[in-house]
Amino acid sequence: MSIFENFGVRQDVTEGMRLECGICWTVYDPADGDDAAQIASGTPFAVLPDDWRCPNCDAPKSKFMAIAS
């Protein structure tokens, strides 16, 4: 599977996995959370609210893809 084939694939996302926006390349790191959306550090990507969007470009969660640690 290429890196672009995992858009929207959520069954293999682990709690500590970092994900990258496929639009602007902003990285969501659970260790950091998202200050702009008041998401606490330690929040896994899988439990982000359904309406959470990229803090940089406003892309939906489905545009994020897993990246190597």
N, C-alpha and C positions, 0 to 999 in steps of 0.2 A: 504494500500500500504506500503510495506517495504521501507526502505531508499534506497535500491539498485534498486528498481523498477522505480525510477524517473530519471535514467540516460537519458539524452537527452530530458526530458520533459521541455519545455520552456514556455508554456502558463500560468503557475502559478507562474512564477518568478517575484517578485515585485522589484521595483527600489532599495530598501535598503537591499534586501535579500543577505545573505552571501552564497556562494557555496563552496563546498569542492571537490578537485580532488579525484576521486575514485581510482587512481593509487598510489599517494604518500601522500594524505591527506593534501596537501597545501590548505589553505583557501583563496579564493578571497573575500575580503571585499570591497564593493564599497566606503566606507568611506576612505579607504587607497589608492585605485587605484593599480597600478602596476608600480613601479619606473623602473624596468628593461625594460619594454616595453614602457615607457613614457606615461602611461595611467594616467590621472589626477585623483586626489581624487574626489569622488562624481560621478564617472562614473559607471552606473549600468551595471551588467553583460550582460544584453540583448543587449546593444549597443556596446559591445566590437567588434572589427573587426572580421570578419569571420575567419581570419587566426591567431587570437590570440591563444596562447598555454600556458599551465601551465609553469610558470617561473622556477619551480623546476625540473620537469621531462619531459617537452615538450609534454604532453598529449593534445589532442584537446579539445575544449570547450564541446564537447558532452560527455566527461568523467566526467564532473562536476555535482554534485548533490546538491540540496538545503539542508541546515542544519537549525536546529532550531536556532532562534535568541538568 
